[in-house]
Amino acid sequence: MNTQPTVSEHPSDFVLDRALADELDAAERGRLVAHLAQCDACRERHDGMSADHASFLSHAPSFQAHAELVKELAQRSHVAGMEGKRAGGQRTSRRTAWLALSSACAAAASLWLVLAKPTTLVDPQTRTKGSAQLSFFIKHGAHVTRGRSGSEVYPSDVLRFTYSSPEAVHLAIFGRDAHGATLYFPTQGASAALPAGVDVPLDFGVELDAQPGPEAIYGVFCSQPFDAQALRLRLQAADAPSAPEACSLRVLQLQKRVGSQP
Amino acid sequence: MTLLGADFDELYRKHAPGAFRRARRLLGNDADAHEVVHDLFVSLLESPGQFAGRSELTAFVYRAVTHACLNRLRNHRTRLRLLQRHGASTPGSQTTHGTHPEQLATLLSVLERMPESLASVAVYYYVDGLTHAEIAPLLGCSERHVGNLVARVNGWSNEEQSA
């Protein structure tokens, strides 16, 4: 595709994208280099796009995480079903080993997932850029998408969580709906000690039940171990979690919906 | 070139940043742009045969991102959410990619109603700033036909404004 402008013409973003992807041939690259050498504006555009690329790759989830997730999902049907423990007796959402999802899992809910505002019970100073983050993927049928604010989820959808942290961290993840609070991760006792990493998948999934209504997912990140079960009881008794001091909190608000995806 | 046996991580590193930049420019926010990029590369991983090696991957990614974004803009609920986000921005302020929120809102409303064959041209020509020569291989047609399509975009827009 020879769409490269002459030396005197300003290159489009398409040309610069092709250059950044190493798709220009020698003649095209020569013309681009010659133009950039004499055009400050285009050189700034090129440098800006190059910096944006680097920034994206340093902050965005790695494709390796996506690839591993898809690979794991593909293996799902070959593994025997194994349901995880439920900490909240009234709940029907199920914590389950990620690689052991039964295709016969029935009860599920439809949820809305919304990244919520920080609660007032946690010091906002702990929510600095680069601090620990909780993310999730949604598996709907055979399709996997990254969850985000406003994502729609439906019965039998499965959520899988990943975390990112610039340093080793202690984490617990809770769910709370009208029936009460559930400790999703770890299943009992103290918080889980995790190494630093970016978009590190956690080895469990939550299959959504059929109970409509709002649900919140809380991820509590602390620098020191904490009693996750005690925190679940506090969450059970409160409208909003009270995270341990100097911990940070990530909240996903879910609104369960009834029915299947349109 | 085909994607069979390709190093997907390298593929992602080369093309995901540009795909994200374009998706964010069209959709106006990071969350939707990340979803478009994620869906695109997972789709490529699951069905590498969809890229038949007819052109460079940059061209393939341009087409795929354009198609995915236009589909999202045509989704009524997605469009309302995007418009609400843009509307909630401070008047006169600029997004991180330099486009005024009110301009984006206008663009979204126009692209949502425009026939898909014209909407793709409008994106390439008015949003990406590509030349007719660059658009032609993306659409698989001649430069002359691109010129005709751009003229039809203008005519359609004029009719919309006068309606």
HADDOCK unambig.tbl for C-alpha pairs under 7 A between the chains (distance, minus, plus):
assign (segid A and resid 3 and name CA) (segid B and resid 133 and name CA) 6.11 0.50 0.50
assign (segid A and resid 3 and name CA) (segid B and resid 134 and name CA) 5.49 0.50 0.50
assign (segid A and resid 12 and name CA) (segid B and resid 129 and name CA) 6.61 0.50 0.50
assign (segid A and resid 12 and name CA) (segid B and resid 130 and name CA) 6.01 0.50 0.50
assign (segid A and resid 13 and name CA) (segid B and resid 128 and name CA) 6.86 0.50 0.50
assign (segid A and resid 17 and name CA) (segid B and resid 18 and name CA) 6.52 0.50 0.50
assign (segid A and resid 18 and name CA) (segid B and resid 58 and name CA) 6.03 0.50 0.50
assign (segid A and resid 21 and name CA) (segid B and resid 14 and name CA) 5.16 0.50 0.50
assign (segid A and resid 21 and name CA) (segid B and resid 15 and name CA) 6.67 0.50 0.50
assign (segid A and resid 23 and name CA) (segid B and resid 56 and name CA) 6.96 0.50 0.50
assign (segid A and resid 53 and name CA) (segid B and resid 17 and name CA) 4.96 0.50 0.50
assign (segid A and resid 56 and name CA) (segid B and resid 17 and name CA) 5.85 0.50 0.50
assign (segid A and resid 57 and name CA) (segid B and resid 13 and name CA) 6.85 0.50 0.50
assign (segid A and resid 63 and name CA) (segid B and resid 9 and name CA) 5.93 0.50 0.50
assign (segid A and resid 63 and name CA) (segid B and resid 12 and name CA) 6.30 0.50 0.50
assign (segid A and resid 64 and name CA) (segid B and resid 9 and name CA) 6.36 0.50 0.50
assign (segid A and resid 66 and name CA) (segid B and resid 42 and name CA) 6.99 0.50 0.50
assign (segid A and resid 145 and name CA) (segid B and resid 35 and name CA) 6.93 0.50 0.50
assign (segid A and resid 145 and name CA) (segid B and resid 39 and name CA) 6.51 0.50 0.50
assign (segid A and resid 146 and name CA) (segid B and resid 35 and name CA) 6.16 0.50 0.50
assign (segid A and resid 146 and name CA) (segid B and resid 38 and name CA) 6.99 0.50 0.50
assign (segid A and resid 148 and name CA) (segid B and resid 31 and name CA) 6.22 0.50 0.50
